[in-house]
């Protein structure tokens, strides 16, 4: 998996663990995703692109959990209000 548009100021090292940050209505906070396997600096964008070795093989999943966020609608409305106020 690749992550793109990672700010150059971020301190990223090979082997660092990637976890969800909780700033999304899709993914809950502190879910382990994988580890950084490669890091690329993109001169044309001034951002990093990183390769992540996933902890789970997404092509071989047998069971998954579907999680419904109780606060999803409220979070989306607050984000819209914040954008409108800016």
N, CA, C and O atoms as a GROMACS GRO file, in nm:
protein
  344
    1UNK      N    1   0.085  -0.115   0.000
    1UNK     CA    2   0.000   0.000   0.000
    1UNK      C    3   0.090   0.122   0.000
    1UNK      O    4   0.202   0.118   0.053
    2UNK      N    5   0.042   0.230  -0.060
    2UNK     CA    6   0.118   0.355  -0.059
    2UNK      C    7   0.036   0.466   0.007
    2UNK      O    8  -0.085   0.476  -0.011
    3UNK      N    9   0.106   0.548   0.081
    3UNK     CA   10   0.049   0.672   0.134
    3UNK      C   11   0.117   0.786   0.060
    3UNK      O   12   0.239   0.785   0.042
    4UNK      N   13   0.039   0.883   0.017
    4UNK     CA   14   0.094   0.996  -0.058
    4UNK      C   15   0.064   1.126   0.014
    4UNK      O   16  -0.017   1.131   0.107
    5UNK      N   17   0.131   1.230  -0.030
    5UNK     CA   18   0.110   1.366   0.023
    5UNK      C   19   0.139   1.374   0.173
    5UNK      O   20   0.067   1.441   0.247
    6UNK      N   21   0.245   1.307   0.216
    6UNK     CA   22   0.289   1.315   0.355
    6UNK      C   23   0.381   1.436   0.365
    6UNK      O   24   0.481   1.441   0.293
    7UNK      N   25   0.352   1.533   0.452
    7UNK     CA   26   0.432   1.654   0.460
    7UNK      C   27   0.580   1.624   0.486
    7UNK      O   28   0.614   1.532   0.561
    8UNK      N   29   0.666   1.700   0.422
    8UNK     CA   30   0.810   1.680   0.435
    8UNK      C   31   0.859   1.700   0.578
    8UNK      O   32   0.962   1.646   0.617
    9UNK      N   33   0.786   1.777   0.655
    9UNK     CA   34   0.825   1.801   0.794
    9UNK      C   35   0.801   1.679   0.883
    9UNK      O   36   0.852   1.674   0.995
   10UNK      N   37   0.724   1.582   0.835
   10UNK     CA   38   0.698   1.461   0.914
   10UNK      C   39   0.826   1.380   0.926
   10UNK      O   40   0.898   1.360   0.828
   11UNK      N   41   0.853   1.334   1.047
   11UNK     CA   42   0.971   1.251   1.070
   11UNK      C   43   0.932   1.106   1.044
   11UNK      O   44   0.863   1.044   1.126
   12UNK      N   45   0.975   1.052   0.931
   12UNK     CA   46   0.937   0.918   0.890
   12UNK      C   47   1.062   0.834   0.873
   12UNK      O   48   1.156   0.874   0.803
   13UNK      N   49   1.063   0.718   0.938
   13UNK     CA   50   1.176   0.626   0.925
   13UNK      C   51   1.127   0.490   0.880
   13UNK      O   52   1.013   0.452   0.908
   14UNK      N   53   1.212   0.417   0.811
   14UNK     CA   54   1.181   0.280   0.772
   14UNK      C   55   1.156   0.200   0.900
   14UNK      O   56   1.234   0.207   0.994
   15UNK      N   57   1.045   0.125   0.902
   15UNK     CA   58   1.011   0.045   1.019
   15UNK      C   59   0.910   0.111   1.112
   15UNK      O   60   0.855   0.045   1.201
   16UNK      N   61   0.884   0.242   1.093
   16UNK     CA   62   0.782   0.309   1.174
   16UNK      C   63   0.646   0.242   1.154
   16UNK      O   64   0.616   0.194   1.045
   17UNK      N   65   0.567   0.240   1.259
   17UNK     CA   66   0.432   0.182   1.252
   17UNK      C   67   0.332   0.288   1.211
   17UNK      O   68   0.333   0.400   1.263
   18UNK      N   69   0.245   0.254   1.117
   18UNK     CA   70   0.138   0.342   1.071
   18UNK      C   71   0.010   0.300   1.143
   18UNK      O   72  -0.029   0.184   1.140
   19UNK      N   73  -0.056   0.397   1.208
   19UNK     CA   74  -0.184   0.372   1.276
   19UNK      C   75  -0.284   0.477   1.232
   19UNK      O   76  -0.247   0.585   1.187
   20UNK      N   77  -0.412   0.445   1.246
   20UNK     CA   78  -0.515   0.543   1.213
   20UNK      C   79  -0.513   0.655   1.316
   20UNK      O   80  -0.480   0.632   1.433
   21UNK      N   81  -0.549   0.775   1.272
   21UNK     CA   82  -0.534   0.893   1.356
   21UNK      C   83  -0.661   0.940   1.425
   21UNK      O   84  -0.654   1.025   1.514
   22UNK      N   85  -0.775   0.889   1.387
   22UNK     CA   86  -0.898   0.932   1.451
   22UNK      C   87  -0.954   1.062   1.396
   22UNK      O   88  -1.049   1.116   1.452
   23UNK      N   89  -0.898   1.113   1.288
   23UNK     CA   90  -0.949   1.236   1.228
   23UNK      C   91  -1.038   1.204   1.110
   23UNK      O   92  -1.051   1.285   1.018
   24UNK      N   93  -1.099   1.089   1.112
   24UNK     CA   94  -1.181   1.044   1.002
   24UNK      C   95  -1.309   0.984   1.058
   24UNK      O   96  -1.310   0.926   1.167
   25UNK      N   97  -1.416   0.997   0.982
   25UNK     CA   98  -1.541   0.932   1.023
   25UNK      C   99  -1.546   0.790   0.971
   25UNK      O  100  -1.642   0.717   0.998
   26UNK      N  101  -1.444   0.749   0.896
   26UNK     CA  102  -1.441   0.614   0.839
   26UNK      C  103  -1.364   0.518   0.929
   26UNK      O  104  -1.410   0.407   0.955
   27UNK      N  105  -1.246   0.559   0.976
   27UNK     CA  106  -1.160   0.471   1.054
   27UNK      C  107  -1.153   0.516   1.200
   27UNK      O  108  -1.131   0.634   1.227
   28UNK      N  109  -1.172   0.422   1.294
   28UNK     CA  110  -1.154   0.458   1.435
   28UNK      C  111  -1.006   0.484   1.466
   28UNK      O  112  -0.919   0.447   1.387
   29UNK      N  113  -0.979   0.547   1.578
   29UNK     CA  114  -0.844   0.584   1.618
   29UNK      C  115  -0.764   0.464   1.667
   29UNK      O  116  -0.818   0.369   1.724
   30UNK      N  117  -0.632   0.470   1.642
   30UNK     CA  118  -0.534   0.374   1.694
   30UNK      C  119  -0.549   0.231   1.642
   30UNK      O  120  -0.528   0.136   1.717
   31UNK      N  121  -0.586   0.215   1.515
   31UNK     CA  122  -0.588   0.084   1.452
   31UNK      C  123  -0.455   0.066   1.377
   31UNK      O  124  -0.422   0.147   1.291
   32UNK      N  125  -0.380  -0.037   1.410
   32UNK     CA  126  -0.252  -0.062   1.344
   32UNK      C  127  -0.275  -0.101   1.198
   32UNK      O  128  -0.358  -0.188   1.168
   33UNK      N  129  -0.202  -0.036   1.108
   33UNK     CA  130  -0.215  -0.060   0.964
   33UNK      C  131  -0.096  -0.140   0.911
   33UNK      O  132  -0.116  -0.242   0.844
   34UNK      N  133   0.024  -0.096   0.940
   34UNK     CA  134   0.144  -0.162   0.889
   34UNK      C  135   0.268  -0.085   0.926
   34UNK      O  136   0.265   0.002   1.014
   35UNK      N  137   0.379  -0.118   0.858
   35UNK     CA  138   0.505  -0.049   0.885
   35UNK      C  139   0.559   0.013   0.756
   35UNK      O  140   0.531  -0.035   0.646
   36UNK      N  141   0.636   0.119   0.772
   36UNK     CA  142   0.697   0.187   0.658
   36UNK      C  143   0.808   0.098   0.602
   36UNK      O  144   0.901   0.060   0.674
   37UNK      N  145   0.797   0.064   0.472
   37UNK     CA  146   0.900  -0.018   0.409
   37UNK      C  147   0.991   0.063   0.316
   37UNK      O  148   1.108   0.028   0.299
   38UNK      N  149   0.940   0.170   0.258
   38UNK     CA  150   1.020   0.259   0.173
   38UNK      C  151   0.965   0.401   0.185
   38UNK      O  152   0.848   0.422   0.215
   39UNK      N  153   1.052   0.496   0.161
   39UNK     CA  154   1.013   0.638   0.166
   39UNK      C  155   1.071   0.707   0.045
   39UNK      O  156   1.190   0.692   0.015
   40UNK      N  157   0.988   0.782  -0.026
   40UNK     CA  158   1.030   0.856  -0.146
   40UNK      C  159   1.001   1.004  -0.124
   40UNK      O  160   0.896   1.041  -0.072
   41UNK      N  161   1.095   1.086  -0.165
   41UNK     CA  162   1.072   1.230  -0.163
   41UNK      C  163   1.039   1.273  -0.305
   41UNK      O  164   1.117   1.248  -0.397
   42UNK      N  165   0.925   1.335  -0.322
   42UNK     CA  166   0.883   1.378  -0.455
   42UNK      C  167   0.920   1.526  -0.474
   42UNK      O  168   0.859   1.615  -0.416
   43UNK      N  169   1.021   1.550  -0.556
   43UNK     CA  170   1.071   1.686  -0.579
   43UNK      C  171   0.964   1.779  -0.634
   43UNK      O  172   0.959   1.897  -0.597
   44UNK      N  173   0.878   1.728  -0.720
   44UNK     CA  174   0.779   1.816  -0.784
   44UNK      C  175   0.667   1.857  -0.688
   44UNK      O  176   0.600   1.958  -0.713
   45UNK      N  177   0.645   1.783  -0.580
   45UNK     CA  178   0.538   1.818  -0.487
   45UNK      C  179   0.589   1.858  -0.348
   45UNK      O  180   0.513   1.914  -0.269
   46UNK      N  181   0.716   1.830  -0.318
   46UNK     CA  182   0.773   1.854  -0.184
   46UNK      C  183   0.705   1.772  -0.074
   46UNK      O  184   0.702   1.812   0.042
   47UNK      N  185   0.650   1.658  -0.112
   47UNK     CA  186   0.589   1.567  -0.015
   47UNK      C  187   0.655   1.431  -0.025
   47UNK      O  188   0.722   1.399  -0.124
   48UNK      N  189   0.635   1.352   0.080
   48UNK     CA  190   0.681   1.214   0.077
   48UNK      C  191   0.571   1.124   0.021
   48UNK      O  192   0.452   1.152   0.032
   49UNK      N  193   0.616   1.016  -0.038
   49UNK     CA  194   0.530   0.904  -0.070
   49UNK      C  195   0.593   0.786   0.003
   49UNK      O  196   0.714   0.766  -0.007
   50UNK      N  197   0.514   0.708   0.075
   50UNK     CA  198   0.572   0.597   0.149
   50UNK      C  199   0.501   0.466   0.113
   50UNK      O  200   0.380   0.462   0.093
   51UNK      N  201   0.582   0.360   0.107
   51UNK     CA  202   0.528   0.226   0.090
   51UNK      C  203   0.507   0.167   0.229
   51UNK      O  204   0.593   0.178   0.316
   52UNK      N  205   0.393   0.105   0.248
   52UNK     CA  206   0.358   0.047   0.378
   52UNK      C  207   0.338  -0.103   0.360
   52UNK      O  208   0.261  -0.147   0.275
   53UNK      N  209   0.407  -0.181   0.443
   53UNK     CA  210   0.385  -0.325   0.447
   53UNK      C  211   0.272  -0.349   0.546
   53UNK      O  212   0.288  -0.328   0.666
   54UNK      N  213   0.159  -0.393   0.495
   54UNK     CA  214   0.039  -0.409   0.578
   54UNK      C  215   0.054  -0.524   0.677
   54UNK      O  216   0.118  -0.625   0.647
   55UNK      N  217  -0.005  -0.508   0.794
   55UNK     CA  218  -0.006  -0.615   0.893
   55UNK      C  219  -0.099  -0.728   0.850
   55UNK      O  220  -0.077  -0.844   0.887
   56UNK      N  221  -0.202  -0.696   0.772
   56UNK     CA  222  -0.297  -0.797   0.726
   56UNK      C  223  -0.292  -0.808   0.574
   56UNK      O  224  -0.280  -0.708   0.504
   57UNK      N  225  -0.303  -0.930   0.524
   57UNK     CA  226  -0.309  -0.955   0.381
   57UNK      C  227  -0.452  -0.929   0.335
   57UNK      O  228  -0.541  -1.010   0.360
   58UNK      N  229  -0.473  -0.816   0.270
   58UNK     CA  230  -0.608  -0.775   0.230
   58UNK      C  231  -0.668  -0.863   0.121
   58UNK      O  232  -0.789  -0.860   0.098
   59UNK      N  233  -0.585  -0.942   0.054
   59UNK     CA  234  -0.637  -1.031  -0.050
   59UNK      C  235  -0.684  -1.164   0.007
   59UNK      O  236  -0.741  -1.246  -0.066
   60UNK      N  237  -0.662  -1.187   0.136
   60UNK     CA  238  -0.694  -1.316   0.195
   60UNK      C  239  -0.772  -1.300   0.325
   60UNK      O  240  -0.746  -1.371   0.422
   61UNK      N  241  -0.867  -1.209   0.328
   61UNK     CA  242  -0.947  -1.186   0.448
   61UNK      C  243  -1.063  -1.284   0.453
   61UNK      O  244  -1.133  -1.304   0.353
   62UNK      N  245  -1.084  -1.344   0.568
   62UNK     CA  246  -1.197  -1.436   0.584
   62UNK      C  247  -1.314  -1.369   0.652
   62UNK      O  248  -1.430  -1.393   0.616
   63UNK      N  249  -1.287  -1.286   0.750
   63UNK     CA  250  -1.391  -1.218   0.827
   63UNK      C  251  -1.350  -1.072   0.847
   63UNK      O  252  -1.233  -1.041   0.870
   64UNK      N  253  -1.446  -0.985   0.838
   64UNK     CA  254  -1.423  -0.844   0.864
   64UNK      C  255  -1.533  -0.792   0.956
   64UNK      O  256  -1.641  -0.851   0.965
   65UNK      N  257  -1.505  -0.683   1.024
   65UNK     CA  258  -1.604  -0.618   1.108
   65UNK      C  259  -1.649  -0.489   1.041
   65UNK      O  260  -1.567  -0.415   0.987
   66UNK      N  261  -1.776  -0.464   1.043
   66UNK     CA  262  -1.830  -0.338   0.995
   66UNK      C  263  -1.868  -0.258   1.119
   66UNK      O  264  -1.950  -0.301   1.200
   67UNK      N  265  -1.807  -0.141   1.131
   67UNK     CA  266  -1.826  -0.059   1.250
   67UNK      C  267  -1.906   0.064   1.212
   67UNK      O  268  -1.869   0.137   1.120
   68UNK      N  269  -2.014   0.087   1.281
   68UNK     CA  270  -2.095   0.206   1.258
   68UNK      C  271  -2.059   0.311   1.362
   68UNK      O  272  -2.067   0.286   1.482
   69UNK      N  273  -2.019   0.427   1.314
   69UNK     CA  274  -1.984   0.536   1.405
   69UNK      C  275  -2.111   0.604   1.453
   69UNK      O  276  -2.192   0.652   1.373
   70UNK      N  277  -2.128   0.608   1.584
   70UNK     CA  278  -2.246   0.673   1.642
   70UNK      C  279  -2.243   0.824   1.622
   70UNK      O  280  -2.348   0.890   1.622
   71UNK      N  281  -2.123   0.879   1.606
   71UNK     CA  282  -2.107   1.025   1.596
   71UNK      C  283  -2.082   1.074   1.454
   71UNK      O  284  -2.050   1.191   1.434
   72UNK      N  285  -2.095   0.986   1.355
   72UNK     CA  286  -2.060   1.019   1.217
   72UNK      C  287  -2.132   1.145   1.167
   72UNK      O  288  -2.067   1.238   1.118
   73UNK      N  289  -2.262   1.148   1.179
   73UNK     CA  290  -2.339   1.262   1.128
   73UNK      C  291  -2.301   1.391   1.198
   73UNK      O  292  -2.288   1.496   1.134
   74UNK      N  293  -2.282   1.384   1.328
   74UNK     CA  294  -2.244   1.504   1.404
   74UNK      C  295  -2.106   1.554   1.360
   74UNK      O  296  -2.086   1.674   1.346
   75UNK      N  297  -2.012   1.462   1.340
   75UNK     CA  298  -1.877   1.501   1.297
   75UNK      C  299  -1.881   1.566   1.159
   75UNK      O  300  -1.818   1.669   1.138
   76UNK      N  301  -1.954   1.507   1.068
   76UNK     CA  302  -1.964   1.563   0.932
   76UNK      C  303  -2.026   1.702   0.937
   76UNK      O  304  -1.977   1.793   0.869
   77UNK      N  305  -2.132   1.720   1.015
   77UNK     CA  306  -2.195   1.852   1.027
   77UNK      C  307  -2.100   1.955   1.088
   77UNK      O  308  -2.097   2.070   1.043
   78UNK      N  309  -2.023   1.915   1.188
   78UNK     CA  310  -1.927   2.007   1.249
   78UNK      C  311  -1.817   2.045   1.150
   78UNK      O  312  -1.775   2.161   1.145
   79UNK      N  313  -1.770   1.948   1.071
   79UNK     CA  314  -1.668   1.977   0.970
   79UNK      C  315  -1.722   2.074   0.865
   79UNK      O  316  -1.651   2.167   0.824
   80UNK      N  317  -1.845   2.054   0.822
   80UNK     CA  318  -1.906   2.144   0.724
   80UNK      C  319  -1.920   2.285   0.781
   80UNK      O  320  -1.893   2.384   0.713
   81UNK      N  321  -1.963   2.292   0.908
   81UNK     CA  322  -1.979   2.423   0.973
   81UNK      C  323  -1.845   2.494   0.984
   81UNK      O  324  -1.835   2.614   0.962
   82UNK      N  325  -1.741   2.418   1.019
   82UNK     CA  326  -1.607   2.477   1.030
   82UNK      C  327  -1.561   2.532   0.896
   82UNK      O  328  -1.508   2.643   0.889
   83UNK      N  329  -1.581   2.455   0.787
   83UNK     CA  330  -1.541   2.501   0.654
   83UNK      C  331  -1.618   2.625   0.614
   83UNK      O  332  -1.563   2.717   0.552
   84UNK      N  333  -1.748   2.629   0.650
   84UNK     CA  334  -1.833   2.743   0.616
   84UNK      C  335  -1.788   2.870   0.690
   84UNK      O  336  -1.792   2.980   0.636
   85UNK      N  337  -1.744   2.851   0.817
   85UNK     CA  338  -1.700   2.965   0.899
   85UNK      C  339  -1.565   3.020   0.857
   85UNK      O  340  -1.533   3.135   0.887
   86UNK      N  341  -1.485   2.939   0.788
   86UNK     CA  342  -1.349   2.984   0.749
   86UNK      C  343  -1.353   3.071   0.631
   86UNK      O  344  -1.249   3.118   0.585
   0.00000   0.00000   0.00000
